[in-house]
Amino acid sequence: MFDKQLCNYPLEKVLEALGAKRGTVKDMWYSPFRNEDDASLHVDRQKNVWYDHGAGVGGTNVKLVMLTLRCNKFEAEKFIASLSPALQPTEKPKPERPKRSINYVKPLRSNYLARYLEIRKIPLNLAIIYCKEAQIHNAENGRNYLTVAFPNNSGGYALSNPLGLKSSFVAGITTLNTEAKMTTQPSSKKVAVFEGFWDFLSWQVMQGAEKPNCDVVVLNSVNNLARAVEYIRAHDSAYCFLDNDAAGKRCLQAITDLMKDKEVVDMSNLYSQHKDLNDMLKASRGYSSNMRLTP
């Protein structure tokens, strides 16, 4: 990507993509990264820069995205590039030999991974609906590893195994409807936002159900929030099951800012004594991998 090309992309289009609203005065907008009663963000269309008089800050469209989505420069550039085909890189990077590759992906049947699911208190029948079994080859040491593989919308997987391997092949979010099908089309008015797939599966265990009772987006990393903006904003309410750490709190605030006047519910108070929902499930009595869930 070229910084100059990205910074020249019209600020007004970036503001619209971030869900910002125009003010009544020409070139004035309501700030997308904070709440305000009067539009105080001015856009200089000739120079394609902005200045928020209420916050006392300004800059390029890249800086605006960073402040609004609370992301780094690289993620902000990816967000802007996704708004126009003309901003997509035309030159393919030289291929490098991957340190890890996938030998195969198949239905989840391994006893080794089944024991891992037991530790996580996730019923095998539930995991089979949403996850696959993948064998990963590590070119650095020549070893193969079995992993639980959670598919994402980009055709890749979020990976996890008992040895602590956490990785992904082709980063992306996972969006699911109330029929447990991967789709980008909303099927309900509210969406549950999970940071990782173990938390999503844990919530289904706690609900005693195989299928979610509302739409679901699993970020597979808080760094993927920019990919989920459009999907989350298509709903009236967002119920956020994010980690109890600084990154989770920043992500929650970014979602709150993006939803504007819509409902955002912080669900982390349910597991306030734990890092995340799966940690609480593992520590909770009455739950086990042998639970029967309703369809």
C-alpha contacts under 8 A as a table, 3 or more apart, distances in Angstrom:
res1	aa1	res2	aa2	distance
1	M	5	Q	7.82
1	M	6	L	7.57
1	M	77	E	8.00
1	M	87	L	7.40
1	M	88	Q	7.27
1	M	89	P	5.77
2	F	5	Q	5.31
2	F	6	L	6.32
3	D	6	L	5.19
3	D	7	C	6.03
4	K	7	C	5.11
4	K	8	N	6.15
5	Q	8	N	5.23
5	Q	9	Y	6.69
5	Q	87	L	7.33
6	L	9	Y	5.37
6	L	62	V	7.65
6	L	77	E	6.97
6	L	80	I	6.83
6	L	81	A	6.93
6	L	87	L	6.96
7	C	48	N	7.73
7	C	60	T	6.17
7	C	61	N	5.97
7	C	62	V	6.50
8	N	48	N	6.56
9	Y	13	K	7.83
9	Y	14	V	7.80
9	Y	48	N	7.94
9	Y	61	N	7.73
9	Y	80	I	7.83
10	P	13	K	5.54
10	P	14	V	6.64
10	P	45	R	7.69
10	P	48	N	6.46
10	P	61	N	7.98
11	L	14	V	4.99
11	L	15	L	6.09
11	L	43	V	7.36
11	L	45	R	7.50
11	L	48	N	6.05
11	L	49	V	7.15
11	L	50	W	7.90
11	L	61	N	5.73
12	E	15	L	5.06
12	E	16	E	6.20
12	E	43	V	7.81
13	K	16	E	5.08
13	K	17	A	6.19
14	V	17	A	5.04
14	V	18	L	6.25
14	V	61	N	6.92
14	V	65	V	7.96
14	V	80	I	7.00
14	V	83	L	7.97
15	L	18	L	5.05
15	L	19	G	6.38
15	L	20	A	5.25
15	L	21	K	7.80
15	L	32	P	7.40
16	E	19	G	5.07
16	E	20	A	5.47
16	E	21	K	7.21
17	A	20	A	7.54
17	A	83	L	7.91
18	L	32	P	6.80
18	L	65	V	7.74
18	L	68	T	7.68
18	L	229	V	7.98
18	L	258	L	6.85
19	G	32	P	7.04
19	G	258	L	6.54
20	A	29	W	7.08
20	A	30	Y	6.21
20	A	31	S	6.72
20	A	32	P	5.12
21	K	29	W	5.89
21	K	30	Y	5.56
22	R	27	D	7.79
22	R	28	M	6.28
22	R	29	W	4.35
22	R	30	Y	6.17
22	R	39	A	7.51
23	G	26	K	7.28
23	G	27	D	7.65
23	G	28	M	5.11
23	G	29	W	4.72
23	G	30	Y	6.20
23	G	38	D	7.63
23	G	39	A	5.21
24	T	28	M	7.20
24	T	39	A	7.95
25	V	28	M	5.54
27	D	42	H	5.73
27	D	43	V	5.31
27	D	44	D	7.28
27	D	45	R	7.84
28	M	39	A	5.97
28	M	40	S	6.35
28	M	41	L	5.53
28	M	42	H	4.64
28	M	43	V	6.42
29	W	39	A	5.00
29	W	40	S	6.33
29	W	41	L	5.02
29	W	42	H	6.33
29	W	43	V	7.69
30	Y	36	E	6.93
30	Y	38	D	6.81
30	Y	39	A	4.14
30	Y	40	S	6.10
30	Y	41	L	5.97
31	S	34	R	5.85
31	S	35	N	7.05
31	S	36	E	7.16
31	S	39	A	6.84
31	S	40	S	6.80
31	S	41	L	5.61
31	S	52	D	7.01
32	P	35	N	7.63
32	P	68	T	6.08
32	P	257	D	6.88
32	P	258	L	7.32
33	F	67	L	6.23
33	F	68	T	4.42
33	F	69	L	7.83
33	F	254	A	7.89
33	F	257	D	6.05
33	F	258	L	7.97
34	R	257	D	6.67
35	N	257	D	7.73
36	E	39	A	7.05
40	S	52	D	5.69
40	S	53	H	5.42
40	S	54	G	5.84
41	L	50	W	6.77
41	L	51	Y	5.58
41	L	52	D	4.09
41	L	53	H	6.13
41	L	54	G	7.57
42	H	50	W	5.52
42	H	51	Y	5.33
42	H	52	D	6.29
42	H	53	H	7.63
43	V	48	N	6.96
43	V	49	V	6.03
43	V	50	W	4.48
43	V	51	Y	6.74
44	D	47	K	5.60
44	D	48	N	5.45
44	D	49	V	5.42
44	D	50	W	5.99
45	R	48	N	4.68
45	R	49	V	6.98
48	N	60	T	7.07
48	N	61	N	7.77
49	V	58	G	7.36
49	V	59	G	5.48
49	V	60	T	4.97
49	V	61	N	6.82
50	W	58	G	5.25
50	W	59	G	5.53
50	W	60	T	6.58
50	W	61	N	7.70
51	Y	56	G	7.23
51	Y	57	V	5.81
51	Y	58	G	3.91
51	Y	59	G	6.57
52	D	55	A	5.44
52	D	56	G	5.63
52	D	57	V	5.45
52	D	58	G	5.80
53	H	56	G	5.02
53	H	57	V	7.09
58	G	63	K	7.94
58	G	64	L	7.78
59	G	63	K	6.06
59	G	64	L	7.09
60	T	63	K	5.34
60	T	64	L	6.44
61	N	64	L	4.93
61	N	65	V	6.31
62	V	65	V	5.28
62	V	66	M	6.30
62	V	73	K	6.95
62	V	76	A	5.76
62	V	77	E	6.27
62	V	80	I	7.53
63	K	66	M	4.99
63	K	67	L	6.24
63	K	73	K	7.56
63	K	76	A	7.72
64	L	67	L	5.27
64	L	68	T	6.14
65	V	68	T	5.07
65	V	69	L	5.81
65	V	70	R	7.62
65	V	71	C	7.65
65	V	76	A	5.48
65	V	79	F	7.85
66	M	69	L	5.53
66	M	70	R	5.17
66	M	71	C	4.92
66	M	72	N	5.92
66	M	73	K	6.41
66	M	75	E	7.90
66	M	76	A	5.56
67	L	70	R	5.07
67	L	71	C	7.18
68	T	71	C	7.99
68	T	254	A	6.50
68	T	257	D	7.34
68	T	258	L	7.78
69	L	76	A	7.92
69	L	225	L	7.60
69	L	226	A	6.89
69	L	251	C	7.82
69	L	254	A	5.23
69	L	255	I	7.83
69	L	258	L	7.97
70	R	250	R	6.69
70	R	251	C	7.26
70	R	254	A	6.24
71	C	75	E	6.05
71	C	76	A	6.45
71	C	223	N	7.11
72	N	75	E	5.46
72	N	76	A	6.25
73	K	76	A	5.03
73	K	77	E	6.15
74	F	77	E	5.21
74	F	78	K	6.32
75	E	78	K	5.02
75	E	79	F	6.25
75	E	223	N	7.34
75	E	226	A	7.32
76	A	79	F	5.08
76	A	80	I	6.41
76	A	226	A	7.86
77	E	80	I	5.21
77	E	81	A	6.02
78	K	81	A	5.02
78	K	82	S	6.13
79	F	82	S	5.24
79	F	83	L	6.94
79	F	226	A	6.07
79	F	227	R	7.38
80	I	83	L	5.40
80	I	84	S	7.60
81	A	84	S	5.96
81	A	85	P	7.46
81	A	87	L	4.98
81	A	88	Q	5.93
82	S	85	P	7.12
82	S	87	L	7.46
82	S	88	Q	7.35
83	L	87	L	7.86
84	S	87	L	5.56
84	S	88	Q	7.25
85	P	88	Q	5.39
89	P	92	K	7.29
98	P	101	S	6.46
98	P	139	A	7.44
99	K	138	N	5.91
99	K	139	A	5.12
99	K	140	E	6.18
100	R	136	I	6.58
100	R	137	H	5.46
100	R	138	N	4.59
100	R	139	A	5.88
101	S	136	I	5.69
101	S	137	H	5.22
101	S	138	N	6.79
101	S	139	A	7.81
102	I	105	V	7.44
102	I	134	A	6.88
102	I	135	Q	5.91
102	I	136	I	4.60
102	I	137	H	6.07
103	N	134	A	7.41
103	N	135	Q	5.42
103	N	136	I	5.80
103	N	137	H	6.37
104	Y	134	A	5.63
104	Y	135	Q	5.55
104	Y	136	I	7.64
105	V	132	K	6.53
105	V	133	E	5.64
105	V	134	A	4.36
105	V	135	Q	6.71
106	K	132	K	5.83
106	K	133	E	5.33
106	K	134	A	6.47
107	P	128	I	7.00
107	P	131	C	7.74
107	P	132	K	5.04
107	P	133	E	5.69
108	L	113	L	7.94
108	L	127	A	7.76
108	L	128	I	5.74
108	L	131	C	6.87
108	L	132	K	4.93
108	L	133	E	4.57
108	L	148	V	7.68
109	R	113	L	7.67
109	R	114	A	7.34
109	R	133	E	7.20
110	S	113	L	5.31
110	S	114	A	6.13
110	S	133	E	7.49
111	N	114	A	4.76
111	N	115	R	6.21
112	Y	115	R	5.43
112	Y	116	Y	6.61
113	L	116	Y	4.81
113	L	117	L	6.24
113	L	146	L	7.50
113	L	147	T	7.15
113	L	148	V	6.93
113	L	161	N	7.43
113	L	162	P	7.77
114	A	117	L	5.02
114	A	118	E	6.35
114	A	124	L	6.48
115	R	118	E	4.94
115	R	119	I	6.48
116	Y	119	I	5.19
116	Y	120	R	6.46
116	Y	161	N	7.37
116	Y	162	P	5.99
117	L	120	R	4.95
117	L	121	K	5.94
117	L	122	I	5.13
117	L	123	P	6.80
117	L	124	L	6.77
117	L	289	S	7.06
118	E	121	K	4.73
118	E	122	I	6.02
118	E	123	P	7.10
118	E	288	S	7.22
118	E	289	S	5.18
119	I	122	I	7.79
119	I	282	K	7.29
120	R	278	N	7.02
120	R	281	L	7.71
120	R	282	K	5.93
120	R	289	S	7.91
121	K	202	S	7.84
121	K	281	L	6.99
121	K	282	K	6.08
121	K	287	Y	6.79
121	K	288	S	4.96
121	K	289	S	4.59
122	I	126	L	7.08
122	I	127	A	6.86
122	I	201	L	6.88
122	I	202	S	6.73
122	I	205	V	6.98
122	I	288	S	7.05
122	I	289	S	4.87
123	P	126	L	5.36
123	P	127	A	6.41
123	P	205	V	7.83
123	P	288	S	7.27
123	P	289	S	3.99
123	P	290	N	5.78
123	P	291	M	6.39
123	P	292	R	7.89
124	L	127	A	5.04
124	L	128	I	6.08
124	L	289	S	6.89
125	N	128	I	5.27
125	N	129	I	6.81
126	L	129	I	5.47
126	L	130	Y	7.07
126	L	201	L	7.61
126	L	210	E	6.06
126	L	293	L	7.88
127	A	130	Y	5.46
127	A	131	C	5.43
127	A	201	L	7.43
128	I	131	C	5.41
128	I	132	K	6.78
130	Y	150	F	6.67
130	Y	151	P	7.74
130	Y	180	A	7.90
131	C	148	V	6.57
131	C	149	A	5.54
131	C	150	F	4.74
131	C	151	P	6.84
132	K	148	V	6.02
132	K	149	A	4.93
132	K	150	F	6.36
132	K	151	P	7.73
133	E	146	L	7.05
133	E	147	T	5.97
133	E	148	V	5.16
133	E	149	A	5.70
134	A	146	L	5.86
134	A	147	T	5.30
134	A	148	V	6.37
134	A	149	A	5.90
135	Q	144	N	6.43
135	Q	145	Y	5.46
135	Q	146	L	4.56
135	Q	147	T	6.20
136	I	144	N	5.43
136	I	145	Y	5.04
136	I	146	L	6.33
136	I	147	T	7.22
137	H	142	G	6.81
137	H	143	R	5.91
137	H	144	N	4.44
137	H	145	Y	6.44
138	N	141	N	5.93
138	N	142	G	5.46
138	N	143	R	5.46
138	N	144	N	6.19
138	N	145	Y	7.84
139	A	142	G	4.96
139	A	143	R	7.30
146	L	161	N	6.80
147	T	159	L	6.00
147	T	160	S	5.40
147	T	161	N	4.69
148	V	159	L	5.68
148	V	160	S	5.32
148	V	161	N	6.07
149	A	157	Y	5.55
149	A	158	A	5.66
149	A	159	L	4.73
149	A	160	S	6.80
150	F	157	Y	5.11
150	F	158	A	5.04
150	F	159	L	6.46
150	F	197	F	7.03
151	P	155	G	6.76
151	P	156	G	5.86
151	P	157	Y	4.41
151	P	158	A	6.53
151	P	174	T	7.01
152	N	155	G	5.76
152	N	156	G	5.51
152	N	157	Y	5.62
152	N	158	A	7.29
152	N	171	A	7.72
152	N	172	G	5.61
152	N	173	I	5.43
152	N	174	T	4.43
152	N	175	T	7.69
153	N	156	G	7.31
153	N	172	G	6.07
153	N	173	I	5.88
153	N	174	T	5.25
153	N	175	T	7.02
153	N	182	M	7.40
153	N	183	T	7.93
154	S	170	V	6.55
154	S	171	A	6.93
154	S	172	G	5.39
154	S	173	I	7.42
155	G	170	V	6.88
156	G	168	S	6.98
156	G	169	F	4.92
156	G	170	V	4.53
156	G	171	A	6.41
156	G	172	G	7.10
157	Y	168	S	5.38
157	Y	169	F	5.32
157	Y	170	V	6.80
157	Y	171	A	7.39
158	A	166	K	7.56
158	A	167	S	6.04
158	A	168	S	4.44
158	A	169	F	6.83
158	A	171	A	7.72
158	A	220	N	6.50
159	L	165	L	7.24
159	L	166	K	5.54
159	L	167	S	5.13
159	L	168	S	5.57
160	S	164	G	6.86
160	S	165	L	5.37
160	S	166	K	4.84
160	S	167	S	6.87
161	N	164	G	5.77
161	N	165	L	5.43
161	N	166	K	7.21
162	P	165	L	7.25
168	S	171	A	5.99
171	A	224	N	7.84
172	G	219	L	7.29
172	G	220	N	7.01
172	G	224	N	6.55
172	G	227	R	7.39
173	I	217	V	6.87
173	I	218	V	5.79
173	I	219	L	4.71
173	I	220	N	5.93
173	I	224	N	6.59
173	I	227	R	6.93
173	I	228	A	6.87
174	T	182	M	7.04
174	T	216	V	7.96
174	T	217	V	5.57
174	T	218	V	5.07
174	T	219	L	6.57
174	T	220	N	7.50
175	T	182	M	5.59
175	T	183	T	5.88
175	T	184	T	6.05
175	T	215	D	7.45
175	T	216	V	5.61
175	T	217	V	4.42
175	T	218	V	6.46
176	L	179	E	7.76
176	L	180	A	5.62
176	L	181	K	5.29
176	L	182	M	4.49
176	L	183	T	5.77
176	L	184	T	7.55
176	L	215	D	5.83
176	L	216	V	5.06
176	L	217	V	6.42
177	N	180	A	5.39
177	N	181	K	5.53
177	N	182	M	6.59
177	N	183	T	6.62
177	N	185	Q	7.82
177	N	186	P	6.64
177	N	187	S	5.71
177	N	188	S	7.80
177	N	212	P	7.43
177	N	214	C	6.78
177	N	215	D	4.64
177	N	216	V	6.41
178	T	181	K	7.37
178	T	187	S	6.61
178	T	188	S	7.63
178	T	211	K	6.16
178	T	212	P	5.25
178	T	213	N	5.71
178	T	214	C	5.40
178	T	215	D	5.73
179	E	211	K	6.07
179	E	212	P	7.36
180	A	211	K	5.40
180	A	212	P	6.68
183	T	186	P	7.71
184	T	231	Y	7.05
186	P	189	K	7.65
186	P	215	D	6.51
186	P	231	Y	7.61
186	P	234	A	7.27
186	P	235	H	7.57
187	S	214	C	7.48
187	S	215	D	6.28
188	S	191	V	7.34
188	S	214	C	5.75
188	S	215	D	5.91
188	S	235	H	7.45
189	K	214	C	7.70
189	K	215	D	7.94
189	K	235	H	4.99
189	K	236	D	5.36
189	K	237	S	6.66
190	K	214	C	6.08
190	K	215	D	6.42
190	K	235	H	5.29
190	K	236	D	5.67
190	K	237	S	4.53
190	K	238	A	5.78
190	K	239	Y	7.56
191	V	214	C	5.87
191	V	215	D	4.62
191	V	216	V	5.32
191	V	217	V	7.05
191	V	232	I	6.84
191	V	235	H	6.43
191	V	237	S	6.30
191	V	238	A	4.97
191	V	239	Y	6.24
192	A	214	C	6.91
192	A	215	D	6.27
192	A	216	V	4.80
192	A	217	V	6.32
192	A	238	A	5.80
192	A	239	Y	4.66
192	A	240	C	5.95
192	A	241	F	7.29
193	V	216	V	6.08
193	V	217	V	5.09
193	V	218	V	6.01
193	V	219	L	7.38
193	V	238	A	6.77
193	V	239	Y	5.96
193	V	240	C	4.71
193	V	241	F	5.83
193	V	242	L	7.46
194	F	197	F	7.13
194	F	199	D	6.40
194	F	200	F	5.98
194	F	216	V	7.65
194	F	217	V	6.32
194	F	218	V	4.72
194	F	219	L	6.24
194	F	220	N	7.92
194	F	240	C	6.39
194	F	241	F	4.97
194	F	242	L	5.87
195	E	199	D	7.16
195	E	218	V	5.76
195	E	219	L	5.10
195	E	220	N	5.67
195	E	221	S	5.86
195	E	222	V	6.31
195	E	241	F	6.84
195	E	242	L	5.35
195	E	243	D	6.94
195	E	248	G	7.97
196	G	199	D	5.61
196	G	200	F	6.73
196	G	218	V	5.85
196	G	219	L	6.30
196	G	220	N	4.70
196	G	221	S	6.63
197	F	200	F	4.94
197	F	201	L	6.17
197	F	218	V	6.23
197	F	220	N	6.68
198	W	201	L	5.15
198	W	202	S	6.01
198	W	278	N	6.09
199	D	202	S	4.93
199	D	203	W	6.19
199	D	241	F	7.60
199	D	276	D	7.01
199	D	277	L	5.18
199	D	278	N	5.16
200	F	203	W	5.20
200	F	204	Q	6.49
200	F	218	V	7.21
201	L	204	Q	5.11
201	L	205	V	6.37
202	S	205	V	5.04
202	S	206	M	6.29
202	S	277	L	6.55
202	S	278	N	5.53
202	S	281	L	6.50
203	W	206	M	5.03
203	W	207	Q	6.11
203	W	277	L	7.31
204	Q	207	Q	4.95
204	Q	208	G	6.01
204	Q	209	A	5.50
204	Q	210	E	6.27
204	Q	211	K	7.28
204	Q	212	P	6.72
205	V	208	G	4.93
205	V	209	A	6.48
205	V	210	E	7.79
205	V	287	Y	7.88
205	V	291	M	7.91
205	V	293	L	7.25
206	M	209	A	7.90
206	M	281	L	7.98
206	M	287	Y	7.94
208	G	292	R	7.38
208	G	293	L	4.80
208	G	294	T	6.26
209	A	212	P	7.01
209	A	293	L	4.77
209	A	294	T	4.67
209	A	295	P	5.97
210	E	293	L	5.83
210	E	294	T	5.91
210	E	295	P	5.00
211	K	295	P	6.20
212	P	215	D	6.96
212	P	216	V	7.37
217	V	228	A	7.61
217	V	232	I	7.86
219	L	222	V	6.12
219	L	223	N	7.98
219	L	224	N	5.77
219	L	225	L	6.46
219	L	228	A	7.37
220	N	224	N	7.13
221	S	224	N	5.56
221	S	225	L	7.70
222	V	225	L	5.58
222	V	247	A	7.15
222	V	248	G	7.22
222	V	251	C	6.44
223	N	226	A	7.45
224	N	227	R	5.48
224	N	228	A	6.96
225	L	228	A	5.16
225	L	229	V	6.45
225	L	251	C	7.49
226	A	229	V	5.46
227	R	230	E	7.54
228	A	231	Y	5.38
228	A	232	I	6.05
229	V	232	I	5.36
229	V	233	R	6.10
229	V	258	L	7.53
230	E	233	R	5.26
230	E	234	A	6.33
231	Y	234	A	5.27
231	Y	235	H	7.45
232	I	235	H	5.85
232	I	238	A	7.04
232	I	259	M	7.94
233	R	236	D	7.43
233	R	258	L	7.24
233	R	259	M	6.01
235	H	238	A	7.12
236	D	262	K	5.75
236	D	263	E	6.49
237	S	262	K	6.12
237	S	263	E	4.59
237	S	264	V	5.79
237	S	265	V	7.75
238	A	263	E	6.28
238	A	264	V	4.81
238	A	265	V	6.23
239	Y	264	V	5.99
239	Y	265	V	4.77
239	Y	266	D	6.30
239	Y	267	M	6.47
240	C	252	L	7.01
240	C	264	V	7.34
240	C	265	V	6.05
240	C	266	D	5.22
240	C	267	M	5.57
240	C	268	S	7.46
241	F	266	D	6.93
241	F	267	M	5.33
241	F	268	S	5.81
241	F	276	D	7.92
241	F	277	L	7.37
242	L	248	G	5.22
242	L	249	K	7.60
242	L	251	C	7.87
242	L	252	L	7.28
242	L	267	M	7.70
242	L	268	S	6.44
242	L	276	D	6.94
243	D	247	A	7.60
243	D	248	G	4.86
243	D	249	K	7.65
243	D	268	S	7.24
243	D	275	K	5.75
243	D	276	D	4.85
243	D	277	L	7.75
244	N	248	G	6.01
244	N	249	K	7.08
244	N	268	S	6.77
244	N	272	S	7.05
244	N	274	H	7.22
244	N	275	K	5.06
244	N	276	D	6.23
245	D	248	G	5.29
245	D	249	K	6.33
245	D	275	K	7.15
246	A	249	K	5.16
246	A	250	R	6.23
247	A	250	R	5.16
247	A	251	C	6.17
248	G	251	C	5.08
248	G	252	L	6.17
249	K	252	L	5.03
249	K	253	Q	6.25
250	R	253	Q	5.18
250	R	254	A	6.21
251	C	254	A	5.07
251	C	255	I	6.26
252	L	255	I	5.18
252	L	256	T	6.18
252	L	266	D	7.42
253	Q	256	T	4.96
253	Q	257	D	6.18
254	A	257	D	5.13
254	A	258	L	6.18
255	I	258	L	4.99
255	I	259	M	6.11
255	I	264	V	7.65
256	T	259	M	5.33
256	T	260	K	6.54
256	T	264	V	5.95
257	D	260	K	5.43
259	M	262	K	5.26
259	M	263	E	7.23
259	M	264	V	7.26
266	D	269	N	7.12
267	M	270	L	5.93
267	M	271	Y	7.99
268	S	271	Y	5.47
268	S	272	S	5.86
268	S	276	D	7.74
269	N	272	S	4.77
271	Y	274	H	5.41
271	Y	275	K	7.54
271	Y	276	D	6.59
271	Y	277	L	6.10
271	Y	280	M	6.05
272	S	275	K	7.52
273	Q	280	M	7.85
274	H	277	L	7.31
274	H	279	D	5.97
274	H	280	M	5.75
275	K	279	D	6.36
275	K	280	M	7.86
276	D	279	D	5.43
276	D	280	M	6.62
277	L	280	M	5.17
277	L	281	L	6.29
278	N	281	L	4.88
278	N	282	K	6.13
279	D	282	K	5.20
279	D	283	A	6.35
280	M	283	A	5.11
280	M	284	S	6.06
281	L	284	S	5.07
281	L	287	Y	7.18
284	S	287	Y	6.49
287	Y	291	M	6.97
288	S	291	M	5.72
